[in-house]
Amino acid sequence: MIAQRLSIGVDEAVARLLSSIAEAPLALVAHIDGQANAARRGIEVPADQLLEVFRPDFAARVWAADKRAGIDIPLRIHVYDAEGTTVVAHRPPSEIFRPYANPELDAVAADLAPLFGRVFASLQSVQLTQ
């Protein structure tokens, strides 16, 4: 798992990520705002959003390589407030597909890696030192 602590708020981080996802080019499959969902139930929680990202051409490759790996797509980006600091966390494609020990999935992961890297590049200037 890779986690980055940022000097900007959750909403700004999500906005940057959404723009970068489109430019990568990847597709936003789902955007789940956990805080807003909880608020609709009268529950107050800190900011917590989940972005699910992928592309149909990569999905087809995953399914062809190992249908079981379909459970691990789309890839997820978790953006949340941790005691006043925004955190962006994700598992790289290589980590997600590693348990399958499948060279075809390793190739998908390798092709996804630079696209995923572009998504997070928009956060480099606001990353806090660990």
N, CA, C and O atoms as CSV, one atom per row, in Angstrom:
chain,resi,resn,atom,element,x,y,z
A,1,MET,N,N,0.844,-1.169,0.000
A,1,MET,CA,C,0.000,0.000,0.000
A,1,MET,C,C,0.894,1.238,0.000
A,1,MET,O,O,1.869,1.318,0.746
A,2,ILE,N,N,0.549,2.177,-0.832
A,2,ILE,CA,C,1.244,3.454,-0.881
A,2,ILE,C,C,0.302,4.508,-0.329
A,2,ILE,O,O,-0.846,4.606,-0.763
A,3,ALA,N,N,0.773,5.291,0.616
A,3,ALA,CA,C,-0.038,6.364,1.192
A,3,ALA,C,C,0.763,7.655,1.163
A,3,ALA,O,O,1.929,7.699,1.556
A,4,GLN,N,N,0.105,8.701,0.688
A,4,GLN,CA,C,0.728,10.026,0.639
A,4,GLN,C,C,-0.060,10.957,1.560
A,4,GLN,O,O,-1.290,10.985,1.517
A,5,ARG,N,N,0.642,11.705,2.378
A,5,ARG,CA,C,0.018,12.723,3.222
A,5,ARG,C,C,0.167,14.048,2.493
A,5,ARG,O,O,1.251,14.381,2.013
A,6,LEU,N,N,-0.929,14.809,2.411
A,6,LEU,CA,C,-0.945,16.030,1.602
A,6,LEU,C,C,-1.222,17.278,2.425
A,6,LEU,O,O,-1.780,17.218,3.521
A,7,SER,N,N,-0.819,18.398,1.868
A,7,SER,CA,C,-1.043,19.691,2.524
A,7,SER,C,C,-2.321,20.366,2.047
A,7,SER,O,O,-2.562,21.526,2.382
A,8,ILE,N,N,-3.135,19.675,1.284
A,8,ILE,CA,C,-4.400,20.218,0.788
A,8,ILE,C,C,-5.557,19.390,1.344
A,8,ILE,O,O,-5.353,18.292,1.861
A,9,GLY,N,N,-6.763,19.922,1.233
A,9,GLY,CA,C,-7.932,19.226,1.733
A,9,GLY,C,C,-8.360,18.074,0.845
A,9,GLY,O,O,-7.899,17.935,-0.288
A,10,VAL,N,N,-9.243,17.258,1.374
A,10,VAL,CA,C,-9.735,16.088,0.647
A,10,VAL,C,C,-10.402,16.497,-0.659
A,10,VAL,O,O,-10.132,15.900,-1.701
A,11,ASP,N,N,-11.269,17.507,-0.622
A,11,ASP,CA,C,-11.984,17.903,-1.844
A,11,ASP,C,C,-11.033,18.371,-2.935
A,11,ASP,O,O,-11.225,18.038,-4.105
A,12,GLU,N,N,-10.002,19.146,-2.568
A,12,GLU,CA,C,-9.033,19.590,-3.576
A,12,GLU,C,C,-8.230,18.404,-4.111
A,12,GLU,O,O,-7.961,18.323,-5.310
A,13,ALA,N,N,-7.853,17.495,-3.232
A,13,ALA,CA,C,-7.111,16.298,-3.679
A,13,ALA,C,C,-7.955,15.486,-4.655
A,13,ALA,O,O,-7.449,15.028,-5.680
A,14,VAL,N,N,-9.237,15.306,-4.344
A,14,VAL,CA,C,-10.121,14.552,-5.227
A,14,VAL,C,C,-10.260,15.269,-6.563
A,14,VAL,O,O,-10.239,14.626,-7.613
A,15,ALA,N,N,-10.401,16.581,-6.538
A,15,ALA,CA,C,-10.520,17.341,-7.792
A,15,ALA,C,C,-9.278,17.158,-8.656
A,15,ALA,O,O,-9.390,16.957,-9.865
A,16,ARG,N,N,-8.103,17.227,-8.052
A,16,ARG,CA,C,-6.850,17.018,-8.803
A,16,ARG,C,C,-6.796,15.601,-9.381
A,16,ARG,O,O,-6.417,15.398,-10.534
A,17,LEU,N,N,-7.181,14.633,-8.559
A,17,LEU,CA,C,-7.156,13.243,-9.024
A,17,LEU,C,C,-8.129,13.021,-10.171
A,17,LEU,O,O,-7.788,12.357,-11.150
A,18,LEU,N,N,-9.333,13.565,-10.066
A,18,LEU,CA,C,-10.320,13.386,-11.136
A,18,LEU,C,C,-9.811,13.949,-12.453
A,18,LEU,O,O,-9.999,13.341,-13.507
A,19,SER,N,N,-9.172,15.102,-12.396
A,19,SER,CA,C,-8.603,15.699,-13.603
A,19,SER,C,C,-7.487,14.816,-14.161
A,19,SER,O,O,-7.414,14.589,-15.368
A,20,SER,N,N,-6.628,14.325,-13.284
A,20,SER,CA,C,-5.505,13.477,-13.701
A,20,SER,C,C,-5.960,12.130,-14.247
A,20,SER,O,O,-5.338,11.583,-15.159
A,21,ILE,N,N,-7.039,11.596,-13.692
A,21,ILE,CA,C,-7.569,10.320,-14.166
A,21,ILE,C,C,-7.980,10.453,-15.632
A,21,ILE,O,O,-7.679,9.585,-16.451
A,22,ALA,N,N,-8.661,11.534,-15.948
A,22,ALA,CA,C,-9.104,11.754,-17.329
A,22,ALA,C,C,-7.920,11.959,-18.270
A,22,ALA,O,O,-7.942,11.504,-19.414
A,23,GLU,N,N,-6.893,12.643,-17.783
A,23,GLU,CA,C,-5.721,12.932,-18.614
A,23,GLU,C,C,-4.805,11.724,-18.770
A,23,GLU,O,O,-4.007,11.700,-19.706
A,24,ALA,N,N,-4.882,10.732,-17.908
A,24,ALA,CA,C,-3.914,9.630,-17.848
A,24,ALA,C,C,-3.742,8.826,-19.140
A,24,ALA,O,O,-2.574,8.603,-19.455
A,25,PRO,N,N,-4.647,8.378,-19.896
A,25,PRO,CA,C,-6.101,8.370,-19.756
A,25,PRO,C,C,-6.604,7.083,-19.109
A,25,PRO,O,O,-6.296,5.973,-19.545
A,26,LEU,N,N,-7.376,7.275,-18.071
A,26,LEU,CA,C,-8.093,6.179,-17.433
A,26,LEU,C,C,-9.548,6.606,-17.318
A,26,LEU,O,O,-9.892,7.734,-17.672
A,27,ALA,N,N,-10.390,5.737,-16.837
A,27,ALA,CA,C,-11.802,6.066,-16.678
A,27,ALA,C,C,-12.195,5.967,-15.216
A,27,ALA,O,O,-11.800,5.034,-14.516
A,28,LEU,N,N,-12.970,6.930,-14.766
A,28,LEU,CA,C,-13.541,6.867,-13.435
A,28,LEU,C,C,-14.754,5.946,-13.509
A,28,LEU,O,O,-15.746,6.265,-14.164
A,29,VAL,N,N,-14.668,4.815,-12.842
A,29,VAL,CA,C,-15.740,3.827,-12.847
A,29,VAL,C,C,-16.775,4.166,-11.772
A,29,VAL,O,O,-17.977,4.014,-11.985
A,30,ALA,N,N,-16.287,4.630,-10.603
A,30,ALA,CA,C,-17.178,5.000,-9.508
A,30,ALA,C,C,-16.483,6.018,-8.617
A,30,ALA,O,O,-15.260,6.018,-8.476
A,31,HIS,N,N,-17.290,6.883,-8.023
A,31,HIS,CA,C,-16.819,7.865,-7.045
A,31,HIS,C,C,-17.763,7.750,-5.858
A,31,HIS,O,O,-18.928,8.142,-5.935
A,32,ILE,N,N,-17.256,7.217,-4.775
A,32,ILE,CA,C,-18.058,6.978,-3.586
A,32,ILE,C,C,-17.641,7.974,-2.510
A,32,ILE,O,O,-16.489,7.979,-2.076
A,33,ASP,N,N,-18.565,8.805,-2.086
A,33,ASP,CA,C,-18.307,9.791,-1.035
A,33,ASP,C,C,-18.883,9.240,0.266
A,33,ASP,O,O,-20.060,9.437,0.566
A,34,GLY,N,N,-18.057,8.561,1.020
A,34,GLY,CA,C,-18.493,7.924,2.260
A,34,GLY,C,C,-19.021,8.908,3.280
A,34,GLY,O,O,-19.982,8.613,3.991
A,35,GLN,N,N,-18.409,10.070,3.359
A,35,GLN,CA,C,-18.857,11.087,4.305
A,35,GLN,C,C,-20.278,11.543,3.955
A,35,GLN,O,O,-21.133,11.643,4.835
A,36,ALA,N,N,-20.526,11.817,2.682
A,36,ALA,CA,C,-21.860,12.247,2.256
A,36,ALA,C,C,-22.880,11.132,2.457
A,36,ALA,O,O,-24.010,11.394,2.871
A,37,ASN,N,N,-22.497,9.902,2.172
A,37,ASN,CA,C,-23.404,8.768,2.372
A,37,ASN,C,C,-23.759,8.608,3.848
A,37,ASN,O,O,-24.916,8.364,4.188
A,38,ALA,N,N,-22.766,8.745,4.720
A,38,ALA,CA,C,-23.021,8.647,6.160
A,38,ALA,C,C,-23.914,9.800,6.623
A,38,ALA,O,O,-24.813,9.597,7.438
A,39,ALA,N,N,-23.672,11.003,6.111
A,39,ALA,CA,C,-24.461,12.172,6.508
A,39,ALA,C,C,-25.939,11.980,6.177
A,39,ALA,O,O,-26.808,12.426,6.926
A,40,ARG,N,N,-26.223,11.318,5.059
A,40,ARG,CA,C,-27.619,11.055,4.689
A,40,ARG,C,C,-28.314,10.150,5.719
A,40,ARG,O,O,-29.542,10.107,5.784
A,41,ARG,N,N,-27.535,9.446,6.504
A,41,ARG,CA,C,-28.065,8.587,7.568
A,41,ARG,C,C,-27.973,9.254,8.937
A,41,ARG,O,O,-28.282,8.647,9.963
A,42,GLY,N,N,-27.537,10.526,8.933
A,42,GLY,CA,C,-27.404,11.254,10.189
A,42,GLY,C,C,-26.149,10.923,10.960
A,42,GLY,O,O,-26.070,11.178,12.162
A,43,ILE,N,N,-25.168,10.359,10.285
A,43,ILE,CA,C,-23.908,9.972,10.920
A,43,ILE,C,C,-22.822,10.930,10.474
A,43,ILE,O,O,-22.647,11.162,9.278
A,44,GLU,N,N,-22.098,11.483,11.416
A,44,GLU,CA,C,-21.016,12.413,11.097
A,44,GLU,C,C,-19.681,11.683,11.154
A,44,GLU,O,O,-19.310,11.117,12.182
A,45,VAL,N,N,-18.965,11.706,10.031
A,45,VAL,CA,C,-17.639,11.091,9.956
A,45,VAL,C,C,-16.707,12.046,9.216
A,45,VAL,O,O,-17.179,12.911,8.477
A,46,PRO,N,N,-15.401,11.909,9.398
A,46,PRO,CA,C,-14.463,12.732,8.630
A,46,PRO,C,C,-14.549,12.413,7.138
A,46,PRO,O,O,-15.097,11.385,6.741
A,47,ALA,N,N,-14.009,13.297,6.335
A,47,ALA,CA,C,-14.005,13.116,4.883
A,47,ALA,C,C,-13.419,11.755,4.525
A,47,ALA,O,O,-12.400,11.337,5.074
A,48,ASP,N,N,-14.087,11.066,3.586
A,48,ASP,CA,C,-13.658,9.742,3.169
A,48,ASP,C,C,-14.256,9.466,1.801
A,48,ASP,O,O,-15.469,9.300,1.673
A,49,GLN,N,N,-13.410,9.414,0.774
A,49,GLN,CA,C,-13.897,9.187,-0.581
A,49,GLN,C,C,-13.084,8.080,-1.234
A,49,GLN,O,O,-11.902,7.888,-0.951
A,50,LEU,N,N,-13.754,7.373,-2.105
A,50,LEU,CA,C,-13.123,6.271,-2.820
A,50,LEU,C,C,-13.349,6.476,-4.314
A,50,LEU,O,O,-14.480,6.653,-4.768
A,51,LEU,N,N,-12.260,6.449,-5.064
A,51,LEU,CA,C,-12.328,6.548,-6.520
A,51,LEU,C,C,-11.955,5.189,-7.094
A,51,LEU,O,O,-10.922,4.622,-6.740
A,52,GLU,N,N,-12.795,4.671,-7.978
A,52,GLU,CA,C,-12.503,3.415,-8.644
A,52,GLU,C,C,-12.172,3.738,-10.097
A,52,GLU,O,O,-12.937,4.414,-10.784
A,53,VAL,N,N,-11.023,3.246,-10.555
A,53,VAL,CA,C,-10.435,3.665,-11.819
A,53,VAL,C,C,-10.037,2.450,-12.650
A,53,VAL,O,O,-9.460,1.496,-12.127
A,54,PHE,N,N,-10.347,2.487,-13.946
A,54,PHE,CA,C,-9.898,1.432,-14.847
A,54,PHE,C,C,-10.240,1.820,-16.277
A,54,PHE,O,O,-10.623,2.959,-16.541
A,55,ARG,N,N,-10.102,0.873,-17.202
A,55,ARG,CA,C,-10.488,1.056,-18.605
A,55,ARG,C,C,-10.937,-0.279,-19.162
A,55,ARG,O,O,-10.392,-1.319,-18.790
A,56,PRO,N,N,-11.929,-0.268,-20.055
A,56,PRO,CA,C,-12.436,-1.540,-20.599
A,56,PRO,C,C,-11.386,-2.390,-21.292
A,56,PRO,O,O,-11.427,-3.616,-21.185
A,57,ASP,N,N,-10.445,-1.774,-22.001
A,57,ASP,CA,C,-9.433,-2.579,-22.688
A,57,ASP,C,C,-8.546,-3.324,-21.698
A,57,ASP,O,O,-8.146,-4.459,-21.960
A,58,PHE,N,N,-8.237,-2.707,-20.575
A,58,PHE,CA,C,-7.456,-3.398,-19.548
A,58,PHE,C,C,-8.301,-4.471,-18.865
A,58,PHE,O,O,-7.798,-5.548,-18.546
A,59,ALA,N,N,-9.574,-4.182,-18.642
A,59,ALA,CA,C,-10.460,-5.175,-18.027
A,59,ALA,C,C,-10.513,-6.439,-18.881
A,59,ALA,O,O,-10.440,-7.550,-18.355
A,60,ALA,N,N,-10.639,-6.274,-20.196
A,60,ALA,CA,C,-10.690,-7.432,-21.091
A,60,ALA,C,C,-9.412,-8.258,-20.992
A,60,ALA,O,O,-9.461,-9.487,-21.032
A,61,ARG,N,N,-8.278,-7.593,-20.866
A,61,ARG,CA,C,-7.006,-8.300,-20.722
A,61,ARG,C,C,-6.949,-9.062,-19.401
A,61,ARG,O,O,-6.475,-10.197,-19.356
A,62,VAL,N,N,-7.432,-8.440,-18.328
A,62,VAL,CA,C,-7.447,-9.103,-17.020
A,62,VAL,C,C,-8.314,-10.350,-17.091
A,62,VAL,O,O,-7.893,-11.426,-16.666
A,63,TRP,N,N,-9.521,-10.212,-17.626
A,63,TRP,CA,C,-10.434,-11.355,-17.705
A,63,TRP,C,C,-9.856,-12.481,-18.554
A,63,TRP,O,O,-10.019,-13.656,-18.223
A,64,ALA,N,N,-9.184,-12.129,-19.647
A,64,ALA,CA,C,-8.587,-13.152,-20.510
A,64,ALA,C,C,-7.438,-13.864,-19.804
A,64,ALA,O,O,-7.229,-15.061,-20.002
A,65,ALA,N,N,-6.698,-13.132,-18.985
A,65,ALA,CA,C,-5.545,-13.715,-18.295
A,65,ALA,C,C,-5.964,-14.622,-17.154
A,65,ALA,O,O,-5.414,-15.710,-16.988
A,66,ASP,N,N,-6.942,-14.177,-16.361
A,66,ASP,CA,C,-7.395,-14.963,-15.217
A,66,ASP,C,C,-8.711,-14.371,-14.741
A,66,ASP,O,O,-8.730,-13.325,-14.092
A,67,LYS,N,N,-9.793,-15.029,-15.057
A,67,LYS,CA,C,-11.124,-14.511,-14.738
A,67,LYS,C,C,-11.267,-14.172,-13.251
A,67,LYS,O,O,-11.970,-13.225,-12.898
A,68,ARG,N,N,-10.609,-14.934,-12.388
A,68,ARG,CA,C,-10.691,-14.677,-10.941
A,68,ARG,C,C,-10.190,-13.294,-10.578
A,68,ARG,O,O,-10.644,-12.707,-9.596
A,69,ALA,N,N,-9.256,-12.765,-11.361
A,69,ALA,CA,C,-8.672,-11.457,-11.069
A,69,ALA,C,C,-9.672,-10.317,-11.284
A,69,ALA,O,O,-9.412,-9.175,-10.904
A,70,GLY,N,N,-10.806,-10.633,-11.891
A,70,GLY,CA,C,-11.838,-9.624,-12.069
A,70,GLY,C,C,-12.314,-9.034,-10.757
A,70,GLY,O,O,-12.816,-7.911,-10.733
A,71,ILE,N,N,-12.167,-9.770,-9.665
A,71,ILE,CA,C,-12.563,-9.270,-8.351
A,71,ILE,C,C,-11.697,-8.082,-7.928
A,71,ILE,O,O,-12.110,-7.283,-7.087
A,72,ASP,N,N,-10.518,-7.964,-8.497
A,72,ASP,CA,C,-9.575,-6.922,-8.099
A,72,ASP,C,C,-9.607,-5.683,-8.993
A,72,ASP,O,O,-8.789,-4.779,-8.829
A,73,ILE,N,N,-10.541,-5.640,-9.928
A,73,ILE,CA,C,-10.695,-4.438,-10.745
A,73,ILE,C,C,-12.102,-3.896,-10.538
A,73,ILE,O,O,-13.034,-4.671,-10.321
A,74,PRO,N,N,-12.272,-2.594,-10.600
A,74,PRO,CA,C,-11.291,-1.559,-10.915
A,74,PRO,C,C,-10.320,-1.318,-9.762
A,74,PRO,O,O,-10.524,-1.790,-8.644
A,75,LEU,N,N,-9.268,-0.574,-10.063
A,75,LEU,CA,C,-8.290,-0.189,-9.050
A,75,LEU,C,C,-8.903,0.918,-8.196
A,75,LEU,O,O,-9.722,1.702,-8.676
A,76,ARG,N,N,-8.506,0.973,-6.943
A,76,ARG,CA,C,-9.120,1.911,-6.008
A,76,ARG,C,C,-8.113,2.922,-5.462
A,76,ARG,O,O,-6.950,2.612,-5.203
A,77,ILE,N,N,-8.612,4.135,-5.304
A,77,ILE,CA,C,-7.842,5.215,-4.674
A,77,ILE,C,C,-8.675,5.699,-3.498
A,77,ILE,O,O,-9.824,6.104,-3.676
A,78,HIS,N,N,-8.114,5.660,-2.314
A,78,HIS,CA,C,-8.813,6.051,-1.095
A,78,HIS,C,C,-8.280,7.414,-0.647
A,78,HIS,O,O,-7.083,7.570,-0.405
A,79,VAL,N,N,-9.173,8.393,-0.539
A,79,VAL,CA,C,-8.802,9.745,-0.114
A,79,VAL,C,C,-9.577,10.033,1.161
A,79,VAL,O,O,-10.806,9.965,1.175
A,80,TYR,N,N,-8.855,10.359,2.238
A,80,TYR,CA,C,-9.548,10.527,3.511
A,80,TYR,C,C,-8.822,11.517,4.417
A,80,TYR,O,O,-7.653,11.846,4.211
A,81,ASP,N,N,-9.551,11.975,5.416
A,81,ASP,CA,C,-9.004,12.876,6.420
A,81,ASP,C,C,-8.533,12.038,7.603
A,81,ASP,O,O,-9.298,11.259,8.172
A,82,ALA,N,N,-7.270,12.209,7.963
A,82,ALA,CA,C,-6.696,11.511,9.115
A,82,ALA,C,C,-6.241,12.569,10.115
A,82,ALA,O,O,-5.116,13.064,10.057
A,83,GLU,N,N,-7.138,12.899,11.022
A,83,GLU,CA,C,-6.837,13.878,12.071
A,83,GLU,C,C,-6.360,15.197,11.497
A,83,GLU,O,O,-5.369,15.763,11.958
A,84,GLY,N,N,-7.073,15.689,10.482
A,84,GLY,CA,C,-6.776,16.993,9.907
A,84,GLY,C,C,-5.796,16.986,8.749
A,84,GLY,O,O,-5.502,18.043,8.190
A,85,THR,N,N,-5.284,15.827,8.377
A,85,THR,CA,C,-4.372,15.718,7.243
A,85,THR,C,C,-5.006,14.828,6.185
A,85,THR,O,O,-5.563,13.776,6.496
A,86,THR,N,N,-4.916,15.261,4.931
A,86,THR,CA,C,-5.456,14.455,3.837
A,86,THR,C,C,-4.473,13.343,3.485
A,86,THR,O,O,-3.270,13.571,3.357
A,87,VAL,N,N,-5.009,12.149,3.334
A,87,VAL,CA,C,-4.207,10.993,2.942
A,87,VAL,C,C,-4.805,10.413,1.665
A,87,VAL,O,O,-6.021,10.262,1.543
A,88,VAL,N,N,-3.925,10.090,0.714
A,88,VAL,CA,C,-4.323,9.406,-0.510
A,88,VAL,C,C,-3.597,8.066,-0.505
A,88,VAL,O,O,-2.367,8.017,-0.465
A,89,ALA,N,N,-4.368,6.978,-0.546
A,89,ALA,CA,C,-3.773,5.646,-0.474
A,89,ALA,C,C,-4.248,4.790,-1.651
A,89,ALA,O,O,-5.380,4.913,-2.118
A,90,HIS,N,N,-3.364,3.939,-2.102
A,90,HIS,CA,C,-3.705,2.995,-3.169
A,90,HIS,C,C,-2.715,1.843,-3.158
A,90,HIS,O,O,-1.621,1.940,-2.602
A,91,ARG,N,N,-3.127,0.757,-3.783
A,91,ARG,CA,C,-2.212,-0.357,-4.015
A,91,ARG,C,C,-1.816,-0.313,-5.484
A,91,ARG,O,O,-2.691,-0.238,-6.346
A,92,PRO,N,N,-0.539,-0.358,-5.790
A,92,PRO,CA,C,-0.113,-0.350,-7.189
A,92,PRO,C,C,-0.604,-1.610,-7.909
A,92,PRO,O,O,-0.789,-2.656,-7.287
A,93,PRO,N,N,-0.814,-1.500,-9.222
A,93,PRO,CA,C,-1.280,-2.660,-9.988
A,93,PRO,C,C,-0.424,-3.908,-9.782
A,93,PRO,O,O,-0.958,-5.015,-9.711
A,94,SER,N,N,0.883,-3.747,-9.687
A,94,SER,CA,C,1.758,-4.921,-9.505
A,94,SER,C,C,1.449,-5.645,-8.200
A,94,SER,O,O,1.499,-6.874,-8.146
A,95,GLU,N,N,1.132,-4.897,-7.156
A,95,GLU,CA,C,0.791,-5.492,-5.862
A,95,GLU,C,C,-0.565,-6.204,-5.931
A,95,GLU,O,O,-0.748,-7.270,-5.345
A,96,ILE,N,N,-1.496,-5.607,-6.642
A,96,ILE,CA,C,-2.844,-6.170,-6.747
A,96,ILE,C,C,-2.830,-7.507,-7.486
A,96,ILE,O,O,-3.505,-8.453,-7.081
A,97,PHE,N,N,-2.059,-7.579,-8.573
A,97,PHE,CA,C,-2.065,-8.795,-9.391
A,97,PHE,C,C,-1.003,-9.822,-8.990
A,97,PHE,O,O,-1.036,-10.949,-9.484
A,98,ARG,N,N,-0.078,-9.471,-8.123
A,98,ARG,CA,C,1.006,-10.375,-7.723
A,98,ARG,C,C,0.512,-11.731,-7.212
A,98,ARG,O,O,1.108,-12.746,-7.572
A,99,PRO,N,N,-0.543,-11.805,-6.395
A,99,PRO,CA,C,-0.955,-13.110,-5.859
A,99,PRO,C,C,-1.358,-14.136,-6.927
A,99,PRO,O,O,-1.385,-15.335,-6.650
A,100,TYR,N,N,-1.668,-13.681,-8.127
A,100,TYR,CA,C,-2.089,-14.613,-9.175
A,100,TYR,C,C,-0.906,-15.309,-9.855
A,100,TYR,O,O,-1.091,-16.314,-10.542
A,101,ALA,N,N,0.298,-14.784,-9.670
A,101,ALA,CA,C,1.497,-15.378,-10.271
A,101,ALA,C,C,1.266,-15.707,-11.748
A,101,ALA,O,O,1.512,-16.824,-12.201
A,102,ASN,N,N,0.790,-14.708,-12.475
A,102,ASN,CA,C,0.414,-14.886,-13.873
A,102,ASN,C,C,1.155,-13.845,-14.722
A,102,ASN,O,O,0.931,-12.647,-14.550
A,103,PRO,N,N,2.030,-14.280,-15.632
A,103,PRO,CA,C,2.795,-13.339,-16.446
A,103,PRO,C,C,1.915,-12.374,-17.263
A,103,PRO,O,O,2.304,-11.229,-17.494
A,104,GLU,N,N,0.741,-12.832,-17.695
A,104,GLU,CA,C,-0.150,-11.945,-18.450
A,104,GLU,C,C,-0.680,-10.825,-17.557
A,104,GLU,O,O,-0.797,-9.683,-18.001
A,105,LEU,N,N,-1.000,-11.140,-16.311
A,105,LEU,CA,C,-1.442,-10.097,-15.378
A,105,LEU,C,C,-0.289,-9.183,-14.998
A,105,LEU,O,O,-0.485,-7.987,-14.785
A,106,ASP,N,N,0.918,-9.747,-14.912
A,106,ASP,CA,C,2.093,-8.913,-14.653
A,106,ASP,C,C,2.267,-7.899,-15.785
A,106,ASP,O,O,2.641,-6.752,-15.539
A,107,ALA,N,N,1.996,-8.318,-17.024
A,107,ALA,CA,C,2.103,-7.410,-18.174
A,107,ALA,C,C,1.037,-6.316,-18.104
A,107,ALA,O,O,1.315,-5.158,-18.415
A,108,VAL,N,N,-0.171,-6.675,-17.701
A,108,VAL,CA,C,-1.228,-5.671,-17.527
A,108,VAL,C,C,-0.790,-4.659,-16.471
A,108,VAL,O,O,-0.920,-3.451,-16.664
A,109,ALA,N,N,-0.273,-5.164,-15.363
A,109,ALA,CA,C,0.188,-4.282,-14.291
A,109,ALA,C,C,1.289,-3.342,-14.784
A,109,ALA,O,O,1.295,-2.156,-14.455
A,110,ALA,N,N,2.205,-3.874,-15.561
A,110,ALA,CA,C,3.305,-3.052,-16.093
A,110,ALA,C,C,2.767,-1.967,-17.022
A,110,ALA,O,O,3.277,-0.846,-17.022
A,111,ASP,N,N,1.754,-2.282,-17.805
A,111,ASP,CA,C,1.164,-1.287,-18.708
A,111,ASP,C,C,0.335,-0.251,-17.953
A,111,ASP,O,O,0.236,0.898,-18.383
A,112,LEU,N,N,-0.255,-0.649,-16.840
A,112,LEU,CA,C,-1.037,0.274,-16.023
A,112,LEU,C,C,-0.163,1.196,-15.173
A,112,LEU,O,O,-0.560,2.320,-14.865
A,113,ALA,N,N,1.009,0.729,-14.799
A,113,ALA,CA,C,1.864,1.473,-13.864
A,113,ALA,C,C,2.128,2.917,-14.296
A,113,ALA,O,O,1.966,3.820,-13.475
A,114,PRO,N,N,2.524,3.176,-15.538
A,114,PRO,CA,C,2.788,4.577,-15.894
A,114,PRO,C,C,1.514,5.430,-15.914
A,114,PRO,O,O,1.563,6.622,-15.611
A,115,LEU,N,N,0.387,4.831,-16.265
A,115,LEU,CA,C,-0.874,5.576,-16.244
A,115,LEU,C,C,-1.243,5.939,-14.813
A,115,LEU,O,O,-1.640,7.070,-14.535
A,116,PHE,N,N,-1.113,4.987,-13.919
A,116,PHE,CA,C,-1.393,5.236,-12.506
A,116,PHE,C,C,-0.424,6.286,-11.960
A,116,PHE,O,O,-0.811,7.142,-11.164
A,117,GLY,N,N,0.821,6.215,-12.388
A,117,GLY,CA,C,1.809,7.208,-11.966
A,117,GLY,C,C,1.417,8.612,-12.372
A,117,GLY,O,O,1.614,9.558,-11.609
A,118,ARG,N,N,0.861,8.762,-13.571
A,118,ARG,CA,C,0.398,10.080,-14.036
A,118,ARG,C,C,-0.719,10.611,-13.150
A,118,ARG,O,O,-0.793,11.815,-12.905
A,119,VAL,N,N,-1.573,9.745,-12.676
A,119,VAL,CA,C,-2.680,10.165,-11.812
A,119,VAL,C,C,-2.137,10.813,-10.543
A,119,VAL,O,O,-2.656,11.839,-10.104
A,120,PHE,N,N,-1.111,10.235,-9.957
A,120,PHE,CA,C,-0.595,10.736,-8.685
A,120,PHE,C,C,0.412,11.865,-8.847
A,120,PHE,O,O,0.761,12.521,-7.866
A,121,ALA,N,N,0.884,12.103,-10.060
A,121,ALA,CA,C,1.845,13.186,-10.298
A,121,ALA,C,C,1.269,14.541,-9.901
A,121,ALA,O,O,2.012,15.426,-9.475
A,122,SER,N,N,-0.043,14.715,-10.033
A,122,SER,CA,C,-0.669,15.994,-9.700
A,122,SER,C,C,-0.601,16.309,-8.205
A,122,SER,O,O,-0.899,17.430,-7.792
A,123,LEU,N,N,-0.214,15.331,-7.401
A,123,LEU,CA,C,-0.153,15.528,-5.958
A,123,LEU,C,C,1.263,15.751,-5.436
A,123,LEU,O,O,1.449,16.053,-4.257
A,124,GLN,N,N,2.258,15.604,-6.302
A,124,GLN,CA,C,3.645,15.703,-5.840
A,124,GLN,C,C,3.953,17.040,-5.183
A,124,GLN,O,O,4.659,17.084,-4.175
A,125,SER,N,N,3.441,18.116,-5.733
A,125,SER,CA,C,3.781,19.442,-5.203
A,125,SER,C,C,3.117,19.720,-3.852
A,125,SER,O,O,3.507,20.663,-3.165
A,126,VAL,N,N,2.127,18.923,-3.461
A,126,VAL,CA,C,1.439,19.146,-2.195
A,126,VAL,C,C,1.647,17.997,-1.214
A,126,VAL,O,O,0.957,17.902,-0.199
A,127,GLN,N,N,2.605,17.128,-1.526
A,127,GLN,CA,C,2.885,16.002,-0.641
A,127,GLN,C,C,3.719,16.468,0.536
A,127,GLN,O,O,4.710,17.177,0.361
A,128,LEU,N,N,3.324,16.074,1.726
A,128,LEU,CA,C,4.084,16.388,2.931
A,128,LEU,C,C,5.219,15.376,3.066
A,128,LEU,O,O,5.082,14.226,2.648
A,129,THR,N,N,6.320,15.795,3.640
A,129,THR,CA,C,7.415,14.855,3.863
A,129,THR,C,C,7.010,13.919,4.997
A,129,THR,O,O,6.365,14.335,5.960
A,130,GLN,N,N,7.387,12.680,4.874
A,130,GLN,CA,C,6.996,11.666,5.861
A,130,GLN,C,C,7.837,11.747,7.096
A,130,GLN,O,O,7.642,10.966,8.027
